[in-house]
Amino acid sequence: MLKYLFDLHKLFIQQSFYHQLVNYLQIKQKLINYKKMMKILGLFKKLVAPRTIFQINYKQKYFFNKTAYVFLPSLEILKKTDIKNPIELFQMANIYAGGGQINEAKYCLESIQRLSNQDFEAYYRIAAVYFNMNMIEESKSCLLKALEINPQFENAHTSLGYLYKKIGKPQKAKECILKALEINPKSVFSLLELGYLYEDMNMQDEQKQTYMKILQIEPKNFEAQYGLGLYYFKQNMLQEARHWFLQVLEINPNFKSVVYNLGIISEKLGEYENAKQFYQKAIQLNPQDANTYFNLGVTYEKMKNVEEARKCYLKVQQLEPKSIYALNNLGAIYFDLGQFQEAQKCFEDIIKIDPQNFGAYYNLSAIYIKKGNIEESIQCLQKTIQINPEYINAHKQLGQIFYTKGQFDEAIQCYQQAIKINSQDSDSYFMIANTYNLMGNQKEAKFYQEKGEQINPELYKDQL
């Protein structure tokens, strides 16, 4: 990934750059994050900046992404001087990029290109900054320039592959990464990117083989272990997936995605207490993740702890007010508790979010039946069928209402429609036979009775 582009162990800075930053921060002592920034700047005492400070990952917010605006005024002072140090210019470009000042960042990068015309590593670093500014063509051009200068530059091949993957050219991405592996067959960096690419391309066997090869080189590589866990998880091989995810947790106990996936695995295996504990830990790691609260709510329901499930779904609503799944489950809980007004509000809220949600109309029809509002229930079922004519339960429920009201012709039509959707639905044959019996039409009743018995004799006897 491009986050690995910065593979220099140290970035050297000039004394003037350090003092300009410190002087500016001393003026801004009232800033909330002043102490944090000064602590990090303390690492500059020997005028050496650890590389992690200057990494800018497009997925994560590192130091300068959060605090670049503080440094920008001091850079205006530096900009007036004749800076000819490529590393210093590169650092300035990073700060400008983190502060959203794209033109200034681009100016610094172009200055580096003029000063380091044949420095392939400089072009490599420039490509990373361009990429993180979403200037894809400029990033690609710099990577190609780096490879023109040094065709054996493995990381540039891999990063170019990553770039091609991001713009939807997986085959070209594969060619680039395989070229990198020709140069260095044991490059974990390149093998990981190849594994990710195979995953995106749904080349599952190749994905698995690539991750296994990484573990032969680095047995404790948690990214490869995680990749294998995902591979087995997608294959529904839950025990194998759990094995690899647990391996990851031994190295990185706070890997939120792994903890979350272990919760899902435990839930699928019926180990609800374990699932609950994993979901609770995932929430500790990320208290704003609505999906984890939802899954925890489902687990509580399976544990018959309805009150805790309700609290989880309410939390999901707080985090994601338009979560249809949470509203649906919350409505179902209220329905089972006999709190029909609260249940009705949940399903009505779903319809406000998604007017074509036929399930919400179907559930509303059940609430209206409980409240004795039969006509409203019929309207909801008719709306359900209008949205989804193939939803068999709506036809059967509508038939049941007409049957109860003594509207036998309408009831038979509903059940016949259900049979058109599923010719093996023995319930509908039984109800048609029963309806014809009440109408005194024994011939038709016998016909549908025999059809129902052919499909499910035991069910018919039980209901008869």
VOGU-3710 file (C-alpha; in Angstrom, 3 decimals, decimal comma):
1> mlkylfdlhk> 0,000/0,000/0,000  1,091/3,577/-0,408  1,390/3,939/3,342  4,618/1,934/3,004  6,084/4,266/0,434  8,200/6,088/3,001  10,851/3,456/3,562  13,692/5,753/4,617  14,594/5,157/8,252  15,207/8,808/9,006
11> lfiqqsfyhq> 14,361/12,150/7,525  16,959/14,811/8,216  15,864/18,409/8,660  17,760/21,658/8,794  18,055/23,614/12,013  16,177/26,595/10,571  13,098/24,469/9,924  13,030/23,140/13,486  13,431/26,547/15,126  10,765/28,135/12,954
21> lvnylqikqk> 8,284/25,490/14,101  9,218/25,782/17,778  9,090/29,586/17,729  5,665/29,541/16,149  4,345/27,044/18,682  5,627/29,160/21,566  3,451/31,985/20,291  0,444/29,633/20,180  0,742/28,258/23,711  -3,006/28,516/24,312
31> linykkmmki> -3,810/25,976/21,612  -5,590/22,918/22,960  -3,128/20,499/21,394  -0,024/22,573/22,125  1,416/20,078/24,636  0,910/17,169/22,296  2,610/18,964/19,434  5,523/20,069/21,583  5,961/16,495/22,807  6,219/15,265/19,238
41> lglfkklvap> 8,515/18,116/18,290  10,732/17,007/21,160  11,738/14,160/18,879  13,395/16,775/16,682  16,058/17,688/19,277  18,764/15,975/17,278  17,291/17,420/14,103  16,122/13,960/13,031  12,456/13,239/12,409  11,245/9,633/12,771
51> rtifqinykq> 9,627/8,592/9,535  6,229/7,851/11,091  5,667/11,525/11,827  5,783/12,329/8,143  3,679/9,436/6,906  0,367/10,488/5,478  -1,922/7,518/5,074  -5,068/8,092/3,029  -7,038/5,906/5,459  -5,673/7,228/8,740
61> kyffnktayv> -5,032/10,675/10,156  -1,495/11,047/11,357  0,070/14,002/13,075  0,150/16,534/10,254  -3,329/15,677/9,041  -4,640/16,819/12,420  -2,360/19,764/13,119  -1,101/20,995/9,758  -3,010/24,268/10,083  -0,787/25,213/13,044
71> flpsleilkk> 2,380/24,961/10,979  1,162/26,707/7,851  1,979/30,283/8,979  5,552/29,279/9,843  5,904/27,787/6,377  5,043/31,154/4,882  8,232/32,472/6,532  10,267/29,548/5,223  8,815/29,972/1,771  10,460/33,376/1,491
81> tdiknpielf> 13,885/31,796/1,948  15,743/29,980/-0,775  15,184/26,379/0,320  17,178/23,852/-1,665  16,951/20,876/0,651  14,678/18,256/-1,010  13,790/16,593/2,293  12,801/19,921/3,836  10,694/20,708/0,779  9,149/17,278/0,992
91> qmaniyaggg> 8,189/17,878/4,627  6,683/21,229/3,710  4,678/19,555/0,938  3,321/17,055/3,448  2,231/19,828/5,798  0,601/21,806/3,012  -1,187/18,663/1,780  -2,419/17,911/5,302  -3,734/21,471/5,537  -5,550/21,205/2,233
101> qineakycle> -3,336/23,771/0,456  -2,886/21,742/-2,706  -1,247/24,398/-4,891  1,428/25,126/-2,277  2,080/21,401/-1,827  2,363/20,983/-5,575  4,822/23,898/-5,771  7,077/22,206/-3,208  6,923/18,893/-5,048  7,761/20,513/-8,372
111> siqrlsnqdf> 10,724/22,205/-6,686  11,946/18,803/-5,492  11,719/17,458/-9,037  13,891/20,307/-10,287  16,461/19,735/-7,532  16,432/15,918/-7,724  16,022/15,200/-11,390  17,636/11,744/-11,212  16,738/10,790/-7,647  14,337/7,870/-8,083
121> eayyriaavy> 13,527/7,760/-4,346  12,517/11,427/-4,477  10,072/10,706/-7,292  8,792/7,765/-5,269  8,057/9,938/-2,235  6,522/12,646/-4,412  4,182/10,053/-5,923  2,874/9,231/-2,450  1,986/12,845/-1,686  0,298/13,286/-5,066
131> fnmnmieesk> -1,680/10,094/-4,476  -2,892/11,286/-1,095  -3,993/14,549/-2,700  -5,987/12,422/-5,187  -3,801/13,648/-8,042  -3,622/10,206/-9,623  -2,064/11,061/-12,989  0,697/13,089/-11,332  1,352/10,212/-8,917  1,473/7,720/-11,769
141> scllkalein> 3,841/9,944/-13,748  6,258/10,159/-10,805  6,234/6,394/-10,245  6,944/5,811/-13,930  9,785/8,349/-13,741  11,232/6,536/-10,721  11,141/3,272/-12,690  12,668/4,943/-15,729  15,630/5,952/-13,563  15,769/2,625/-11,708
151> pqfenahtsl> 13,835/-0,223/-13,400  14,732/-2,546/-10,488  13,001/-0,367/-7,898  10,688/-3,010/-6,445  8,521/-0,766/-4,274  7,738/1,541/-7,188  6,421/-1,407/-9,215  4,219/-2,472/-6,299  2,971/1,047/-5,620  2,153/1,475/-9,292
161> gylykkigkp> 0,179/-1,756/-9,044  -1,669/-0,382/-6,041  -2,475/2,772/-8,009  -3,827/0,750/-10,946  -5,977/-1,288/-8,557  -7,475/1,894/-7,130  -8,440/3,208/-10,570  -10,083/-0,082/-11,567  -7,365/-1,717/-13,681  -6,722/-5,004/-11,833
171> qkakecilka> -4,874/-6,766/-14,652  -2,331/-3,953/-14,997  -2,053/-3,907/-11,213  -1,283/-7,615/-11,215  1,405/-7,188/-13,892  3,138/-4,479/-11,872  3,122/-6,412/-8,598  4,325/-9,627/-10,267  7,168/-7,592/-11,787  8,128/-6,442/-8,298
181> leinpksvfs> 8,144/-10,065/-7,136  10,432/-11,017/-10,012  12,895/-8,528/-8,554  12,387/-9,694/-4,963  10,365/-12,931/-4,615  10,393/-12,660/-0,808  9,072/-9,125/-0,567  6,324/-9,234/2,060  5,248/-5,745/0,996  4,609/-6,899/-2,581
191> llelgylyed> 3,109/-10,241/-1,564  0,609/-8,499/0,704  -0,461/-6,206/-2,101  -0,826/-9,228/-4,377  -2,974/-10,961/-1,771  -5,216/-7,899/-1,444  -5,488/-7,712/-5,226  -6,443/-11,381/-5,551  -9,102/-10,809/-2,906  -10,554/-7,909/-4,917
201> mnmqdeqkqt> -10,437/-10,037/-8,091  -12,171/-12,925/-6,277  -9,235/-15,226/-7,084  -9,635/-17,102/-3,841  -7,152/-19,945/-4,300  -4,412/-17,535/-5,371  -5,293/-15,271/-2,446  -4,887/-18,141/0,029  -1,597/-19,320/-1,515  -0,164/-15,808/-1,385
211> ymkilqiepk> -0,952/-15,343/2,306  0,486/-18,781/3,106  3,686/-17,823/1,289  3,966/-14,675/3,402  3,677/-16,741/6,584  6,513/-18,952/5,384  8,655/-15,814/5,257  7,179/-14,082/8,333  5,256/-16,581/10,513  3,898/-13,774/12,712
221> nfeaqyglgl> 2,703/-11,471/9,946  -0,724/-10,529/11,271  -1,884/-8,999/7,976  -1,442/-12,350/6,237  -3,119/-14,107/9,157  -5,993/-11,652/8,904  -6,223/-12,246/5,156  -6,456/-15,997/5,718  -9,107/-15,436/8,361  -11,178/-13,447/5,871
231> yyfkqnmlqe> -10,613/-16,097/3,200  -11,994/-18,889/5,399  -14,746/-16,614/6,728  -16,028/-15,988/3,204  -15,906/-19,743/2,560  -18,059/-20,199/5,685  -15,283/-22,337/7,166  -15,841/-20,795/10,559  -13,493/-22,868/12,706  -10,571/-22,222/10,343
241> arhwflqvle> -11,429/-18,526/10,196  -11,552/-18,365/13,985  -8,128/-20,029/14,221  -6,470/-17,333/12,113  -8,339/-14,443/13,706  -7,244/-15,635/17,150  -3,666/-15,741/15,854  -4,027/-12,085/14,900  -5,298/-11,169/18,370  -2,195/-12,697/19,953
251> inpnfksvvy> -0,154/-10,093/18,074  -2,656/-7,239/18,034  -5,314/-7,664/20,773  -7,074/-4,436/19,768  -7,639/-5,226/16,088  -11,272/-4,118/15,997  -12,267/-5,855/12,744  -10,924/-9,168/14,025  -12,754/-8,846/17,344  -15,950/-7,997/15,453
261> nlgiiseklg> -15,574/-10,941/13,067  -14,961/-13,300/15,976  -18,266/-12,092/17,391  -20,016/-12,965/14,133  -18,376/-16,404/14,048  -19,369/-17,154/17,639  -22,927/-16,024/16,926  -23,171/-18,250/13,841  -21,883/-21,200/15,874  -24,513/-20,591/18,530
271> eyenakqfyq> -21,937/-19,519/21,127  -23,909/-16,476/22,194  -22,032/-15,699/25,402  -18,741/-15,594/23,474  -20,377/-13,514/20,753  -21,634/-11,053/23,349  -18,149/-10,663/24,849  -16,502/-10,108/21,467  -19,107/-7,519/20,445  -18,745/-5,721/23,767
281> kaiqlnpqda> -14,983/-5,554/23,286  -15,453/-4,293/19,723  -17,664/-1,527/21,098  -14,946/-0,588/23,601  -12,527/-0,268/20,678  -14,996/1,747/18,596  -17,986/3,099/20,567  -19,437/4,748/17,451  -19,849/1,592/15,361  -23,573/1,090/14,841
291> ntyfnlgvty> -23,111/-2,321/13,185  -21,586/-3,790/16,332  -24,436/-2,514/18,488  -26,893/-4,034/16,015  -25,208/-7,446/16,073  -25,030/-7,310/19,857  -28,764/-6,604/19,887  -29,419/-9,641/17,683  -27,279/-11,758/20,017  -29,213/-10,555/23,052
301> ekmknveear> -32,456/-11,501/21,305  -31,115/-14,999/20,720  -30,215/-15,115/24,419  -33,841/-14,114/25,220  -32,618/-10,869/26,787  -35,129/-8,595/25,107  -34,479/-5,518/27,232  -30,753/-5,432/26,448  -31,545/-6,029/22,779  -33,925/-3,063/22,836
311> kcylkvqqle> -31,211/-0,844/24,339  -28,798/-1,875/21,591  -31,259/-1,059/18,816  -31,998/2,308/20,418  -28,253/2,993/20,434  -28,106/2,127/16,735  -30,910/4,619/16,137  -28,935/7,244/18,016  -25,842/6,619/15,874  -27,688/6,022/12,599
321> pksiyalnnl> -31,245/7,430/12,756  -32,047/5,980/9,325  -31,071/2,402/10,130  -33,993/0,390/8,757  -32,683/-2,854/10,247  -32,631/-1,436/13,773  -36,105/0,075/13,391  -37,448/-3,225/12,070  -36,027/-5,274/14,947  -37,106/-2,677/17,477
331> gaiyfdlgqf> -40,615/-2,723/16,018  -40,683/-6,522/16,248  -39,683/-6,367/19,927  -42,424/-3,855/20,708  -44,920/-6,012/18,799  -44,002/-9,118/20,815  -44,319/-7,093/24,027  -47,792/-5,955/23,012  -46,659/-2,329/22,740  -48,402/-1,831/19,426
341> qeaqkcfedi> -48,266/1,965/19,317  -44,467/1,956/19,684  -44,197/-0,841/17,115  -46,401/1,075/14,687  -44,183/4,148/14,966  -41,081/2,075/14,126  -42,587/0,681/10,931  -44,034/4,045/9,926  -40,564/5,553/10,374  -39,182/2,872/8,046
351> ikidpqnfga> -41,716/3,865/5,384  -40,688/7,518/5,748  -37,096/6,480/5,047  -37,967/3,946/2,335  -41,507/4,296/0,904  -41,010/1,075/-1,094  -40,243/-1,082/1,933  -42,922/-3,747/1,537  -41,889/-5,514/4,756  -42,824/-2,463/6,818
361> yynlsaiyik> -46,299/-2,364/5,255  -46,698/-6,085/5,933  -45,731/-5,627/9,577  -48,101/-2,671/9,902  -50,910/-4,899/8,666  -50,239/-7,285/11,578  -50,370/-4,380/14,039  -53,688/-3,159/12,622  -55,132/-6,653/13,014  -54,084/-6,673/16,673
371> kgnieesiqc> -55,715/-3,265/17,120  -58,885/-4,407/15,343  -58,413/-2,060/12,386  -59,177/-4,613/9,674  -59,652/-2,189/6,764  -56,309/-0,518/7,476  -54,713/-3,968/7,588  -56,182/-4,833/4,175  -54,852/-1,569/2,728  -51,361/-2,301/4,059
381> lqktiqinpe> -51,390/-5,818/2,588  -52,574/-4,504/-0,767  -49,751/-1,946/-0,674  -47,317/-4,741/0,160  -48,463/-6,718/-2,891  -48,350/-3,621/-5,088  -44,679/-3,110/-4,197  -43,745/-6,799/-4,267  -46,294/-9,004/-6,067  -44,165/-12,097/-5,361
391> yinahkqlgq> -44,327/-11,777/-1,574  -46,394/-14,892/-0,861  -47,061/-14,182/2,822  -48,991/-11,023/1,950  -51,311/-12,964/-0,372  -51,888/-15,628/2,276  -52,505/-13,105/5,050  -54,921/-11,168/2,871  -56,688/-14,437/2,074  -56,966/-15,195/5,788
401> ifytkgqfde> -58,600/-11,813/6,453  -61,121/-12,297/3,641  -61,799/-15,834/4,896  -62,485/-14,518/8,403  -64,793/-11,839/6,994  -66,716/-14,454/5,001  -65,563/-13,044/1,655  -64,797/-16,515/0,332  -64,347/-15,695/-3,357  -61,759/-13,038/-2,524
411> aiqcyqqaik> -60,041/-15,430/-0,112  -59,778/-18,161/-2,761  -58,309/-15,675/-5,256  -55,608/-14,724/-2,747  -54,666/-18,342/-2,033  -54,639/-19,206/-5,730  -52,249/-16,325/-6,298  -50,046/-17,748/-3,549  -50,026/-21,119/-5,349  -48,952/-19,386/-8,573
421> insqdsdsyf> -45,956/-18,026/-6,682  -45,193/-21,385/-5,028  -46,962/-24,431/-6,428  -45,731/-26,490/-3,452  -47,362/-24,327/-0,795  -49,535/-26,915/0,964  -51,015/-24,326/3,352  -52,736/-22,539/0,487  -54,205/-25,777/-0,895  -55,548/-26,573/2,569
431> miantynlmg> -57,152/-23,138/2,952  -58,779/-23,306/-0,492  -60,170/-26,772/0,311  -61,482/-25,532/3,633  -63,060/-22,480/2,003  -64,805/-24,565/-0,655  -66,115/-26,839/2,100  -67,737/-23,857/3,795  -69,185/-22,785/0,445  -70,675/-26,284/-0,034
441> nqkeakfyqe> -68,580/-27,023/-3,114  -67,361/-30,504/-2,204  -65,958/-31,284/-5,647  -63,506/-28,379/-5,583  -62,789/-28,983/-1,905  -61,820/-32,598/-2,630  -59,608/-31,562/-5,555  -57,576/-29,090/-3,475  -57,521/-31,460/-0,512  -55,927/-34,181/-2,639
451> kgeqinpely> -53,392/-31,715/-4,068  -52,445/-30,619/-0,571  -52,128/-34,207/0,655  -49,801/-35,058/-2,231  -47,476/-32,263/-1,185  -47,616/-32,651/2,590  -49,913/-35,375/3,947  -48,861/-34,915/7,562  -49,431/-31,170/7,574  -52,862/-31,612/6,035
461> kdql> -53,893/-34,200/8,638  -52,686/-31,939/11,456  -54,657/-28,985/10,180  -57,740/-31,050/9,288
//
